[in-house]
Amino acid sequence: MDYDVIVIGGGPAGLSAALTGACYKLKTLVIEAAAAGGALVNNFPWKVVDNTLGFRNMTGKQVAAIYVEHIKNEDVDIKENEGVENITRDDVADEILVETNKNKYTAKAVIIAIGVLGKPRKANVQGENLNGVNYTLTYPNLYANRKILVAGGGDTAVEWAVGLDKAGAETTIIHRKDVFRANEKNQKDIAESKVKILWNTETKEILGENGKVKGAILINNQTNKTITENFDEIFLGLGNVPHSDFLEKIKVKTDERRMKILVDETMKTNIKGIFAAGDITQKWLKIPEAIGEGGFAGICAYKYIKNPYWA
Ligand SMILES: Cc1cc2nc3c(=O)[nH]c(=O)nc-3n(C[C@H](O)[C@H](O)[C@H](O)COP(=O)(O)OP(=O)(O)OC[C@H]3O[C@@H](n4cnc5c(N)ncnc54)[C@H](O)[C@@H]3O)c2cc1C
């Protein structure tokens, strides 16, 4: 057996689970498909995290760097840029095989902490493959004085639009409904910004020139009226497609939308030796709760490893 516990996903939940593993002297591996730190560094590195005790006026990137620095000083192996593609439980050997795009590892227990961001949802419109169509916003300042279209109505799209506006970009946001799904703070921020809001509006086609975005045809889904406007860049914040391929293969129980893994009060899934923590579980979470849940999953995995009858 290569490891006592393998943690899949290096976000706040996964790193916290790994820290707990290290504290209990479990041989622990974290496998992270992108950069360790999770959504904080991969999805909102520029945003100030305002709700995590002990981290005041720090960006996602700074908070993630502190988490990763902490873990790297513990007895934990970390593999970055390595995505898990399959997990299988071997009942005879009583171990779990974890296959990535690069390697195979075995462990007694696995904690799935892959978050919910998955792959970005596509708009499925003509022109979507052009250069200048983006699914993530790293540094709004790169877009100062540019003309930007943001599509979407949740927290992510609204935060992008507000961030771009603050950075000095001429920003328009379109949303297919007439009210944002974003939280109160984000709704207030966008209402107070200079962002132009087009309700009941969707992207009909993305226009380009020499392989690069030039503009978009937008359609009002109530009146069917279209407008054509020039944009330098387009940000599609239409939500995410869950990791259903990966979860389906291991037949782990999820909710009906296949977005969330169902765990019991000890973070166990329906498969022996497999636990889950963080945003991927059925609870709605934020950074502090993901850390708490990850740590708890680490404790539960420890109890399971040391005393399988506990399972
Ligand atoms: C734009 C934005 C702003 C936010 N702002 C805040 C905020 O201000 N305060 C707050 O509390 N929360 C905020 N959140 C929510 C917060 O990011 C999450 O609650 C938190 O990151 C959840 O931690 P997690 O470890 O469960 O998942 P994540 O942080 O999503 O980490 C999961 C990790 O798993 C990796 N992964 C996925 N699939 C695989 C695979 N197959 N193999 C290996 N690795 C894999 C991913 O690459 C990712 O790094 C924000 C989220 C977004 C998107």
Ligand as a Chemical Component Dictionary entry (heavy atoms), coordinates in Angstrom:
data_LIG
# 
_chem_comp.id                   LIG 
_chem_comp.type                 NON-POLYMER 
_chem_comp.pdbx_formal_charge   0 
_chem_comp.three_letter_code    LIG 
# 
loop_
_chem_comp_atom.comp_id 
_chem_comp_atom.atom_id 
_chem_comp_atom.alt_atom_id 
_chem_comp_atom.type_symbol 
_chem_comp_atom.charge 
_chem_comp_atom.model_Cartn_x 
_chem_comp_atom.model_Cartn_y 
_chem_comp_atom.model_Cartn_z 
_chem_comp_atom.pdbx_ordinal 
LIG C1  C1  C 0 -15.240 33.609 -7.575  1  
LIG C2  C2  C 0 -15.322 32.978 -6.210  2  
LIG C3  C3  C 0 -15.192 33.768 -5.068  3  
LIG C4  C4  C 0 -15.297 33.204 -3.786  4  
LIG N1  N1  N 0 -15.138 34.001 -2.689  5  
LIG C5  C5  C 0 -15.194 33.459 -1.435  6  
LIG C6  C6  C 0 -14.966 34.265 -0.266  7  
LIG O1  O1  O 0 -14.691 35.454 -0.350  8  
LIG N2  N2  N 0 -15.066 33.657 0.954   9  
LIG C7  C7  C 0 -15.368 32.320 1.085   10 
LIG O2  O2  O 0 -15.431 31.831 2.213   11 
LIG N3  N3  N 0 -15.576 31.531 0.000   12 
LIG C8  C8  C 0 -15.495 32.064 -1.254  13 
LIG N4  N4  N 0 -15.710 31.269 -2.355  14 
LIG C9  C9  C 0 -16.056 29.843 -2.132  15 
LIG C10 C10 C 0 -14.761 29.053 -1.810  16 
LIG O3  O3  O 0 -13.875 29.169 -2.882  17 
LIG C11 C11 C 0 -15.082 27.580 -1.600  18 
LIG O4  O4  O 0 -16.104 27.426 -0.633  19 
LIG C12 C12 C 0 -13.829 26.820 -1.140  20 
LIG O5  O5  O 0 -12.741 27.048 -2.016  21 
LIG C13 C13 C 0 -14.164 25.327 -1.099  22 
LIG O6  O6  O 0 -13.021 24.592 -0.828  23 
LIG P1  P1  P 0 -12.863 23.096 -1.374  24 
LIG O7  O7  O 0 -11.524 22.646 -0.891  25 
LIG O8  O8  O 0 -14.060 22.310 -1.053  26 
LIG O9  O9  O 0 -12.871 23.205 -2.980  27 
LIG P2  P2  P 0 -11.917 24.013 -3.994  28 
LIG O10 O10 O 0 -11.305 25.222 -3.370  29 
LIG O11 O11 O 0 -12.767 24.209 -5.217  30 
LIG O12 O12 O 0 -10.738 22.978 -4.308  31 
LIG C14 C14 C 0 -10.988 21.785 -5.006  32 
LIG C15 C15 C 0 -9.703  21.425 -5.736  33 
LIG O13 O13 O 0 -9.852  20.122 -6.296  34 
LIG C16 C16 C 0 -9.178  20.072 -7.525  35 
LIG N5  N5  N 0 -9.730  18.989 -8.343  36 
LIG C17 C17 C 0 -10.944 18.929 -8.953  37 
LIG N6  N6  N 0 -11.082 17.773 -9.617  38 
LIG C18 C18 C 0 -9.932  17.076 -9.407  39 
LIG C19 C19 C 0 -9.471  15.814 -9.837  40 
LIG N7  N7  N 0 -10.231 15.002 -10.612 41 
LIG N8  N8  N 0 -8.213  15.422 -9.471  42 
LIG C20 C20 C 0 -7.442  16.216 -8.673  43 
LIG N9  N9  N 0 -7.848  17.430 -8.242  44 
LIG C21 C21 C 0 -9.072  17.844 -8.601  45 
LIG C22 C22 C 0 -9.434  21.443 -8.135  46 
LIG O14 O14 O 0 -8.434  21.757 -9.109  47 
LIG C23 C23 C 0 -9.387  22.353 -6.907  48 
LIG O15 O15 O 0 -8.110  22.937 -6.734  49 
LIG C24 C24 C 0 -15.583 31.807 -3.639  50 
LIG C25 C25 C 0 -15.698 30.998 -4.786  51 
LIG C26 C26 C 0 -15.563 31.568 -6.062  52 
LIG C27 C27 C 0 -15.684 30.684 -7.278  53 
# 
loop_
_chem_comp_bond.comp_id 
_chem_comp_bond.atom_id_1 
_chem_comp_bond.atom_id_2 
_chem_comp_bond.value_order 
_chem_comp_bond.pdbx_ordinal 
LIG C1  C2  SING 1  
LIG C2  C3  SING 2  
LIG C2  C26 DOUB 3  
LIG C3  C4  DOUB 4  
LIG C4  N1  SING 5  
LIG C4  C24 SING 6  
LIG N1  C5  DOUB 7  
LIG C5  C6  SING 8  
LIG C5  C8  SING 9  
LIG C6  O1  DOUB 10 
LIG C6  N2  SING 11 
LIG N2  C7  SING 12 
LIG C7  O2  DOUB 13 
LIG C7  N3  SING 14 
LIG N3  C8  DOUB 15 
LIG C8  N4  SING 16 
LIG N4  C9  SING 17 
LIG N4  C24 SING 18 
LIG C9  C10 SING 19 
LIG C10 O3  SING 20 
LIG C10 C11 SING 21 
LIG C11 O4  SING 22 
LIG C11 C12 SING 23 
LIG C12 O5  SING 24 
LIG C12 C13 SING 25 
LIG C13 O6  SING 26 
LIG O6  P1  SING 27 
LIG P1  O7  DOUB 28 
LIG P1  O8  SING 29 
LIG P1  O9  SING 30 
LIG O9  P2  SING 31 
LIG P2  O10 DOUB 32 
LIG P2  O11 SING 33 
LIG P2  O12 SING 34 
LIG O12 C14 SING 35 
LIG C14 C15 SING 36 
LIG C15 O13 SING 37 
LIG C15 C23 SING 38 
LIG O13 C16 SING 39 
LIG C16 N5  SING 40 
LIG C16 C22 SING 41 
LIG N5  C17 SING 42 
LIG N5  C21 SING 43 
LIG C17 N6  DOUB 44 
LIG N6  C18 SING 45 
LIG C18 C19 SING 46 
LIG C18 C21 DOUB 47 
LIG C19 N7  SING 48 
LIG C19 N8  DOUB 49 
LIG N8  C20 SING 50 
LIG C20 N9  DOUB 51 
LIG N9  C21 SING 52 
LIG C22 O14 SING 53 
LIG C22 C23 SING 54 
LIG C23 O15 SING 55 
LIG C24 C25 DOUB 56 
LIG C25 C26 SING 57 
LIG C26 C27 SING 58 
# 
